[in-house]
Amino acid sequence: MDSFNLLLKSFAENEGFVKFQIDSFNDFIENRIPNIIKQIKEIKPEVPDLGEFKIRLGRFKLGSPSVKEADGSVRNILPLEARIRNLTYVSPMYVEMTPVLNGIESETIWVNFGDLPIMLKSKVCPLSMMTEKELIEAGENPDDPGGYFIINGTERVLVLIEEIAPDRVIVEKSSIPNVTETARIHSEKDGYIQRHVIERRTDGIIRINFANINNLPVVILLRALGLESDKDIINSISPDPEIQEEFYPNLFESESTDSKGAIDEIGRKIKIPQKEYRRERVTRLIDRYLLPHLGQEKTDRLDKAIFIAKAVNKILRFHLNEIPEDDLDHYSNKRLRLSGDLLEILFRSILLGKWGLIARITYNYQKLTKRGRFPPLPAIVEANVLTNQIVSALAIGTWVGGRTGVSQRLERGSFIKTLSHMRNILSPLTSTQEHFEARELHPTHWGRIDPSQTPEGATIGLRKYLAVMSQITKGLSEKEKKSILNLVKKYVGG
């Protein structure tokens, strides 16, 4: 027992029980926000009277946690004051903005575009740099792990969200009439997930569903993506004669023989009457919404065709009993969304939404220039839009996509309950349905999920908790993945 206590103490000091949440938030402010701004790159309000005008976005920085008093003064604060005065513990965010008129750059300025709630003990929070003595003097518990936010004086925690692993093909038997097997692909790009379902019908025809396209024979899509000949399609699926023979009936589902004809055929199937608009709409669907994780440019179409061909290969091998059914409840087929993931999704939707901050900046600039004024940049950036929507989401718990309960009031009944709450895992499945297999204890939970801690009643098995010393690894960026693959290619070959 003494050795276990020593191990637990060492784990708490060196790793921490909520370190994964703090690391995820740090990654959000260090990498994800700058990447989002880099992707936006520039804002182009339409101001014909001025000529070609744009606002170029540059670097991002985050200030110290602060409060703006009634007299207009701004000063730094610590979490204790935010709790006592029912304040939100936030830091101001700044971005470099450079007006460019007809190719001539004006002076670059730092503009405040909103305040970001700060996670306690993150790198921006002063508590992370204080000694035990300094924490006690500041009125903070030195053993408090951090990893939560203070919103209007209330401590709020972002729970872990369990989701199906993105960007992989998962095959399973179907319970849908006239469908024998299905393959599902959750393609993730910039925090958004586009779901694809490939179905093998009882007549042997394989169809795909994604975005607004339903029941499209997969052979038409493969032709539209650049695999124009029957030979190219067959060879890309498999060199195995048995699998090729199983796929042959699909070749008769397409009337076209080239990529342009296949695009028109897709347009007719989704009932777009005008030929010019039809082609534009279909190519936009294919490039933007089909497997976005592989890219969203015209040059990425062949990669998408090969990926779909491999998915078809897997569903046919499963049909021929060459491979087993994928276990959806196996934890290798699951991923957990941490605070950084959830905040990135929210941040993008607020910035880039239909009535988001970027749209408001464009509208404000156009409105003021029509009145004959050339407004300064700080005047057109409504910083409170971003602040209010982020704070509202954290205060209520309602997130992008209609998901609820993402942010919860931190349980303070005891220290154990506090730690347990911050290591809580929520399943996206509804508690009103049975979902027997999802609720059962799976062998892959061993060492990762606490086998006994789950509530009784409707949420049993759908609300789980991390095991005492389990940790969550960080995903790799695209740059890191390519670097590893290049090393493998260099030393292994192929």
C-alpha positions as CSV (number, residue, x, y, z in Angstrom):
1,M,0.0,0.0,0.0
2,D,2.9,2.4,0.8
3,S,4.5,1.7,-2.5
4,F,1.2,2.5,-4.3
5,N,0.8,5.8,-2.3
6,L,4.4,6.7,-3.3
7,L,3.7,5.9,-7.0
8,L,0.5,8.0,-6.9
9,K,2.2,10.9,-5.2
10,S,5.0,10.7,-7.8
11,F,2.5,10.6,-10.7
12,A,0.6,13.7,-9.3
13,E,3.9,15.7,-8.9
14,N,5.5,14.8,-12.2
15,E,2.6,14.2,-14.6
16,G,-0.5,15.6,-13.0
17,F,-4.1,14.3,-13.1
18,V,-5.3,17.0,-15.6
19,K,-2.0,17.7,-17.4
20,F,-3.6,16.6,-20.8
21,Q,-6.3,19.3,-20.5
22,I,-3.7,22.0,-19.7
23,D,-1.4,20.8,-22.5
24,S,-4.3,20.8,-24.9
25,F,-5.3,24.4,-24.0
26,N,-1.6,25.5,-24.3
27,D,-1.5,24.0,-27.8
28,F,-4.7,25.8,-28.6
29,I,-3.3,29.3,-27.8
30,E,0.3,28.5,-29.1
31,N,-0.6,26.8,-32.4
32,R,-4.2,26.5,-33.2
33,I,-5.3,30.1,-33.0
34,P,-2.3,31.3,-35.0
35,N,-3.1,28.6,-37.6
36,I,-6.7,29.7,-37.9
37,I,-5.6,33.3,-38.5
38,K,-3.0,32.2,-41.0
39,Q,-5.6,30.2,-42.9
40,I,-7.9,33.3,-43.0
41,K,-4.9,35.4,-44.1
42,E,-6.8,38.4,-45.2
43,I,-10.2,40.1,-45.2
44,K,-11.5,41.7,-48.4
45,P,-14.4,44.2,-47.9
46,E,-15.9,45.3,-51.2
47,V,-15.4,49.1,-51.4
48,P,-15.6,50.0,-55.1
49,D,-15.1,53.8,-54.5
50,L,-11.7,53.2,-52.8
51,G,-10.4,50.6,-55.3
52,E,-8.9,47.2,-54.3
53,F,-8.8,47.1,-50.5
54,K,-8.0,44.3,-48.1
55,I,-7.0,43.9,-44.5
56,R,-4.0,41.5,-44.1
57,L,-3.8,39.5,-40.8
58,G,-0.4,38.8,-39.2
59,R,0.8,37.5,-35.9
60,F,-1.3,36.7,-32.8
61,K,-0.6,37.4,-29.2
62,L,-2.4,36.9,-25.9
63,G,-2.2,39.3,-23.0
64,S,-2.2,38.6,-19.3
65,P,-5.5,37.8,-17.4
66,S,-7.1,41.2,-16.7
67,V,-10.3,43.1,-15.8
68,K,-11.6,46.4,-17.1
69,E,-13.0,48.4,-14.3
70,A,-16.0,50.8,-14.4
71,D,-13.7,53.8,-14.7
72,G,-12.1,52.3,-17.9
73,S,-8.8,51.3,-16.2
74,V,-7.5,47.8,-17.0
75,R,-5.4,45.8,-14.5
76,N,-4.2,42.3,-14.1
77,I,-6.1,39.9,-11.8
78,L,-5.7,36.4,-10.2
79,P,-8.4,33.7,-10.1
80,L,-9.4,34.4,-6.5
81,E,-10.6,37.9,-7.3
82,A,-12.5,36.5,-10.3
83,R,-14.3,34.1,-8.0
84,I,-15.1,36.7,-5.3
85,R,-16.3,39.4,-7.7
86,N,-18.2,37.0,-10.0
87,L,-15.9,38.0,-12.9
88,T,-14.8,36.0,-16.0
89,Y,-11.1,35.1,-15.9
90,V,-10.0,36.2,-19.4
91,S,-7.1,37.6,-21.3
92,P,-7.3,40.0,-24.3
93,M,-6.4,38.6,-27.7
94,Y,-4.6,40.7,-30.3
95,V,-3.9,40.3,-34.0
96,E,-1.7,42.3,-36.4
97,M,-3.8,44.0,-39.0
98,T,-2.3,45.8,-42.1
99,P,-4.6,47.8,-44.4
100,V,-3.6,47.4,-48.1
101,L,-5.2,49.8,-50.6
102,N,-4.4,49.3,-54.3
103,G,-1.2,47.4,-53.3
104,I,0.1,50.1,-50.9
105,E,0.4,49.0,-47.3
106,S,-0.4,51.3,-44.4
107,E,0.9,51.1,-40.9
108,T,0.5,47.7,-39.2
109,I,-1.3,47.9,-35.8
110,W,-2.2,45.4,-33.0
111,V,-6.0,45.1,-32.7
112,N,-7.9,43.6,-29.8
113,F,-10.5,41.2,-31.4
114,G,-11.9,39.6,-28.2
115,D,-11.1,38.2,-24.8
116,L,-10.4,34.5,-24.2
117,P,-11.3,32.6,-21.0
118,I,-8.1,31.3,-19.5
119,M,-7.6,27.8,-18.1
120,L,-6.1,27.9,-14.6
121,K,-2.5,26.6,-14.4
122,S,-2.1,27.0,-18.2
123,K,1.0,28.9,-19.4
124,V,-0.9,32.2,-19.5
125,C,-2.2,31.9,-16.0
126,P,0.2,33.4,-13.4
127,L,-0.5,30.5,-11.0
128,S,1.5,28.1,-13.2
129,M,4.7,30.1,-12.4
130,M,4.1,30.5,-8.6
131,T,5.8,28.6,-5.8
132,E,3.7,26.8,-3.1
133,K,4.3,29.8,-0.7
134,E,3.2,32.3,-3.3
135,L,0.1,30.3,-4.1
136,I,-0.9,30.3,-0.4
137,E,-0.3,34.1,-0.2
138,A,-2.5,34.6,-3.3
139,G,-5.3,32.7,-1.6
140,E,-5.0,29.6,-3.8
141,N,-4.9,26.0,-2.8
142,P,-1.3,24.8,-3.8
143,D,-2.7,21.3,-4.4
144,D,-5.4,22.5,-6.8
145,P,-4.6,20.9,-10.2
146,G,-6.1,23.7,-12.4
147,G,-7.5,22.6,-15.8
148,Y,-10.8,24.6,-15.5
149,F,-12.2,28.0,-16.2
150,I,-13.8,30.8,-14.1
151,I,-16.9,32.1,-15.9
152,N,-18.9,34.8,-14.1
153,G,-17.4,33.7,-10.8
154,T,-18.3,30.0,-11.4
155,E,-15.8,27.3,-12.0
156,R,-16.5,25.5,-15.3
157,V,-14.8,22.4,-16.7
158,L,-14.8,21.1,-20.3
159,V,-15.5,17.4,-20.1
160,L,-13.8,14.9,-22.4
161,I,-15.9,13.9,-25.5
162,E,-15.6,10.4,-26.9
163,E,-15.9,10.1,-30.7
164,I,-15.2,7.6,-33.5
165,A,-11.6,7.9,-34.8
166,P,-11.6,10.1,-37.9
167,D,-10.0,9.4,-41.3
168,R,-10.3,5.6,-41.2
169,V,-12.5,3.0,-42.8
170,I,-14.7,1.0,-40.4
171,V,-16.7,-1.9,-41.9
172,E,-19.7,-3.6,-40.2
173,K,-22.8,-5.7,-41.0
174,S,-25.8,-3.7,-41.9
175,S,-29.3,-3.9,-40.4
176,I,-30.8,-1.7,-43.2
177,P,-33.1,-3.6,-45.6
178,N,-31.4,-4.5,-49.0
179,V,-27.9,-3.5,-47.6
180,T,-25.5,-6.3,-46.6
181,E,-22.4,-4.4,-45.4
182,T,-21.5,-0.7,-44.8
183,A,-18.2,1.2,-44.4
184,R,-18.2,4.4,-42.5
185,I,-15.6,7.1,-42.8
186,H,-15.5,10.2,-40.6
187,S,-13.3,12.6,-42.5
188,E,-12.0,15.4,-40.3
189,K,-10.6,18.8,-41.5
190,D,-10.0,21.8,-39.2
191,G,-12.1,20.4,-36.4
192,Y,-15.2,19.7,-38.6
193,I,-16.2,16.1,-39.5
194,Q,-17.8,15.1,-42.8
195,R,-19.5,11.7,-42.5
196,H,-19.4,9.2,-45.5
197,V,-21.2,5.9,-45.7
198,I,-20.4,3.3,-48.4
199,E,-23.1,0.6,-48.7
200,R,-23.0,-2.7,-50.5
201,R,-26.5,-3.7,-51.7
202,T,-27.9,-7.2,-52.0
203,D,-27.6,-6.9,-55.8
204,G,-23.8,-6.3,-55.4
205,I,-24.0,-2.6,-56.3
206,I,-21.8,-0.3,-54.0
207,R,-23.2,3.2,-53.3
208,I,-21.8,6.1,-51.4
209,N,-23.6,8.8,-49.3
210,F,-21.9,12.1,-48.3
211,A,-22.9,15.8,-47.9
212,N,-26.1,16.2,-50.1
213,I,-25.3,13.2,-52.3
214,N,-27.2,10.0,-51.5
215,N,-27.2,6.6,-53.1
216,L,-24.6,7.5,-55.7
217,P,-23.0,4.4,-57.4
218,V,-19.4,4.5,-56.4
219,V,-18.1,3.8,-59.9
220,I,-19.6,7.2,-61.1
221,L,-17.7,9.0,-58.4
222,L,-14.4,7.2,-59.2
223,R,-14.7,8.3,-62.8
224,A,-15.5,11.8,-61.8
225,L,-12.3,11.8,-59.7
226,G,-10.1,10.8,-62.6
227,L,-10.2,7.0,-62.8
228,E,-11.9,7.1,-66.2
229,S,-11.3,3.6,-67.7
230,D,-12.8,0.3,-66.3
231,K,-9.2,-1.1,-66.1
232,D,-8.0,1.8,-63.9
233,I,-11.0,1.4,-61.6
234,I,-10.6,-2.4,-61.3
235,N,-6.8,-2.3,-60.8
236,S,-7.1,0.5,-58.1
237,I,-9.6,-1.6,-56.1
238,S,-7.6,-4.9,-56.0
239,P,-5.3,-7.2,-58.0
240,D,-7.3,-10.2,-56.5
241,P,-9.4,-11.8,-59.3
242,E,-12.1,-12.8,-56.8
243,I,-12.6,-9.2,-55.5
244,Q,-12.5,-7.9,-59.1
245,E,-15.2,-10.4,-60.1
246,E,-17.3,-9.3,-57.1
247,F,-17.0,-5.6,-58.3
248,Y,-17.7,-6.2,-62.1
249,P,-21.5,-5.6,-61.9
250,N,-20.8,-2.0,-60.7
251,L,-19.1,-1.1,-64.0
252,F,-22.6,-1.1,-65.7
253,E,-24.0,1.5,-63.3
254,S,-22.2,4.4,-65.1
255,E,-23.3,5.7,-68.5
256,S,-20.2,8.0,-68.8
257,T,-16.8,7.1,-70.0
258,D,-14.8,10.1,-68.8
259,S,-14.5,12.5,-65.9
260,K,-16.7,15.4,-67.4
261,G,-19.5,13.0,-68.3
262,A,-19.4,11.5,-64.8
263,I,-19.6,15.0,-63.2
264,D,-22.7,15.7,-65.4
265,E,-24.2,12.3,-64.4
266,I,-23.8,13.2,-60.7
267,G,-25.4,16.6,-61.3
268,R,-28.4,14.9,-62.9
269,K,-28.8,12.4,-60.0
270,I,-28.9,15.3,-57.5
271,K,-31.4,17.0,-59.8
272,I,-29.5,20.1,-60.9
273,P,-31.1,21.2,-64.2
274,Q,-28.7,23.9,-65.6
275,K,-25.7,22.3,-67.2
276,E,-23.2,25.1,-66.4
277,Y,-24.3,25.5,-62.8
278,R,-24.5,21.7,-62.4
279,R,-20.8,21.1,-63.2
280,E,-19.8,23.9,-60.9
281,R,-21.9,22.7,-58.0
282,V,-20.7,19.0,-58.4
283,T,-17.1,20.0,-58.5
284,R,-17.5,22.1,-55.4
285,L,-19.1,19.2,-53.6
286,I,-16.4,16.8,-54.6
287,D,-13.5,19.2,-53.8
288,R,-14.8,20.7,-50.5
289,Y,-16.9,18.0,-48.9
290,L,-15.6,14.6,-50.2
291,L,-12.8,13.3,-47.9
292,P,-11.7,16.9,-46.9
293,H,-8.8,15.4,-44.8
294,L,-7.1,14.5,-48.1
295,G,-7.3,18.1,-49.3
296,Q,-9.8,20.5,-50.9
297,E,-8.2,21.3,-54.2
298,K,-8.7,19.9,-57.7
299,T,-5.2,18.3,-57.5
300,D,-6.4,16.1,-54.6
301,R,-9.0,14.2,-56.6
302,L,-6.8,11.2,-57.5
303,D,-5.8,10.7,-53.9
304,K,-9.5,10.7,-53.0
305,A,-10.3,8.2,-55.7
306,I,-7.5,5.8,-54.4
307,F,-8.8,6.2,-50.8
308,I,-12.4,5.3,-51.9
309,A,-11.1,2.4,-54.0
310,K,-9.3,1.0,-50.9
311,A,-12.5,1.4,-48.9
312,V,-14.4,-0.5,-51.5
313,N,-11.7,-3.2,-51.4
314,K,-12.2,-3.5,-47.6
315,I,-16.0,-3.8,-47.8
316,L,-15.7,-6.5,-50.5
317,R,-13.0,-8.4,-48.5
318,F,-15.4,-8.2,-45.5
319,H,-18.2,-9.5,-47.7
320,L,-16.1,-12.5,-48.8
321,N,-15.2,-13.2,-45.1
322,E,-11.5,-12.5,-45.7
323,I,-11.4,-10.0,-42.8
324,P,-13.4,-9.6,-39.6
325,E,-16.0,-6.9,-38.8
326,D,-14.5,-3.8,-37.2
327,D,-15.4,-3.4,-33.5
328,L,-16.8,0.1,-33.1
329,D,-16.4,-0.2,-29.3
330,H,-12.7,-1.1,-29.5
331,Y,-10.8,1.9,-28.0
332,S,-8.4,2.0,-31.0
333,N,-11.5,3.1,-33.0
334,K,-12.2,5.9,-30.5
335,R,-10.7,9.3,-29.9
336,L,-11.2,11.8,-27.1
337,R,-11.7,15.5,-27.8
338,L,-9.9,17.7,-25.2
339,S,-10.3,21.3,-24.3
340,G,-8.1,22.5,-27.2
341,D,-10.1,20.5,-29.7
342,L,-13.5,21.8,-28.4
343,L,-12.3,25.4,-28.2
344,E,-10.9,25.3,-31.8
345,I,-14.3,24.2,-33.2
346,L,-16.0,26.9,-31.3
347,F,-13.4,29.6,-32.2
348,R,-13.7,28.7,-35.9
349,S,-17.5,28.8,-36.0
350,I,-17.5,32.3,-34.3
351,L,-14.8,33.7,-36.6
352,L,-16.0,32.2,-39.9
353,G,-19.7,31.7,-39.4
354,K,-22.4,33.4,-41.5
355,W,-22.8,36.2,-38.9
356,G,-19.3,35.6,-37.4
357,L,-16.7,38.2,-36.6
358,I,-15.1,38.2,-40.1
359,A,-18.5,38.8,-41.7
360,R,-19.2,41.7,-39.2
361,I,-15.8,43.3,-39.9
362,T,-16.6,43.2,-43.7
363,Y,-20.1,44.6,-43.1
364,N,-19.0,47.4,-40.8
365,Y,-16.2,48.5,-43.2
366,Q,-18.6,48.6,-46.2
367,K,-21.3,50.5,-44.1
368,L,-18.9,53.2,-42.9
369,T,-17.2,53.7,-46.3
370,K,-20.5,54.2,-48.0
371,R,-21.1,57.1,-45.6
372,G,-17.9,58.6,-46.9
373,R,-15.7,57.8,-43.9
374,F,-12.5,55.8,-43.8
375,P,-12.7,54.2,-40.4
376,P,-9.7,53.1,-38.2
377,L,-9.4,49.3,-37.8
378,P,-10.2,49.1,-34.1
379,A,-13.5,50.8,-34.8
380,I,-14.8,48.1,-37.1
381,V,-13.7,45.1,-35.0
382,E,-16.4,44.2,-32.6
383,A,-14.3,42.5,-29.9
384,N,-17.4,41.7,-27.7
385,V,-18.8,39.4,-30.4
386,L,-16.1,36.8,-29.9
387,T,-15.9,37.3,-26.2
388,N,-19.7,37.0,-25.5
389,Q,-20.1,33.9,-27.7
390,I,-17.2,32.0,-26.1
391,V,-18.2,33.0,-22.6
392,S,-21.8,32.1,-23.3
393,A,-20.8,28.6,-24.6
394,L,-18.7,28.0,-21.5
395,A,-21.4,29.3,-19.2
396,I,-24.3,27.3,-20.6
397,G,-22.5,24.2,-22.0
398,T,-24.2,24.3,-25.5
399,W,-21.6,23.8,-28.2
400,V,-21.3,23.8,-32.0
401,G,-23.6,21.3,-33.7
402,G,-26.2,21.4,-31.0
403,R,-24.2,19.3,-28.5
404,T,-25.1,20.1,-24.8
405,G,-23.4,19.4,-21.5
406,V,-19.9,20.1,-22.9
407,S,-19.1,22.6,-20.2
408,Q,-20.2,21.8,-16.7
409,R,-20.0,23.3,-13.2
410,L,-17.0,21.9,-11.5
411,E,-17.8,19.4,-8.7
412,R,-16.3,20.6,-5.4
413,G,-17.8,18.1,-3.0
414,S,-14.3,16.7,-2.3
415,F,-10.9,16.7,-3.8
416,I,-11.5,13.2,-5.3
417,K,-14.8,14.3,-6.8
418,T,-13.0,17.4,-8.4
419,L,-10.3,15.2,-10.0
420,S,-12.9,12.7,-11.1
421,H,-15.1,15.3,-12.7
422,M,-12.2,16.7,-14.8
423,R,-11.4,13.2,-16.0
424,N,-15.0,12.5,-17.0
425,I,-15.7,11.1,-20.5
426,L,-19.0,11.7,-22.3
427,S,-20.3,9.5,-25.1
428,P,-22.2,11.3,-28.0
429,L,-24.8,8.6,-28.0
430,T,-28.2,9.5,-26.6
431,S,-29.2,8.0,-23.2
432,T,-32.8,7.4,-24.3
433,Q,-31.8,4.4,-26.4
434,E,-30.5,1.0,-25.4
435,H,-27.0,1.0,-27.1
436,F,-26.2,-2.2,-25.2
437,E,-22.8,-2.9,-26.7
438,A,-21.7,0.7,-26.3
439,R,-22.6,0.6,-22.6
440,E,-20.8,-2.7,-21.9
441,L,-17.3,-3.0,-20.4
442,H,-14.9,-3.6,-23.3
443,P,-11.5,-5.4,-22.9
444,T,-9.7,-2.4,-24.3
445,H,-10.9,-0.3,-21.4
446,W,-8.4,-2.1,-19.2
447,G,-5.9,0.3,-17.8
448,R,-7.6,3.2,-19.6
449,I,-11.1,3.5,-18.2
450,D,-12.2,2.9,-14.6
451,P,-14.3,-0.3,-14.9
452,S,-16.5,0.4,-11.9
453,Q,-17.1,4.2,-11.9
454,T,-20.1,5.0,-14.0
455,P,-23.5,6.3,-12.9
456,E,-26.5,4.1,-12.5
457,G,-29.6,4.8,-14.6
458,A,-30.0,6.1,-18.1
459,T,-26.3,7.2,-18.6
460,I,-24.7,3.9,-17.3
461,G,-21.8,3.0,-19.6
462,L,-22.2,6.2,-21.6
463,R,-20.5,8.4,-19.0
464,K,-17.1,7.0,-18.1
465,Y,-14.0,8.1,-16.2
466,L,-10.3,7.8,-16.9
467,A,-8.4,5.2,-14.8
468,V,-6.3,6.8,-12.0
469,M,-3.0,6.9,-13.8
470,S,-4.1,6.9,-17.5
471,Q,-2.9,9.7,-19.7
472,I,-4.0,11.0,-23.1
473,T,-1.4,11.3,-25.9
474,K,-1.4,14.3,-28.2
475,G,-2.2,13.8,-31.9
476,L,0.4,14.6,-34.5
477,S,0.1,17.6,-36.9
478,E,0.2,17.1,-40.6
479,K,3.7,18.3,-40.7
480,E,4.8,15.8,-38.1
481,K,3.1,13.0,-39.9
482,K,4.8,13.8,-43.2
483,S,8.1,14.0,-41.5
484,I,7.7,10.5,-40.0
485,L,6.5,9.0,-43.3
486,N,9.5,10.5,-45.1
487,L,11.9,9.0,-42.6
488,V,10.1,5.6,-43.0
489,K,10.4,5.9,-46.7
490,K,14.1,6.8,-46.5
491,Y,15.2,4.0,-44.3
492,V,12.6,1.2,-45.2
493,G,12.2,2.1,-48.8
494,G,9.0,2.0,-51.0
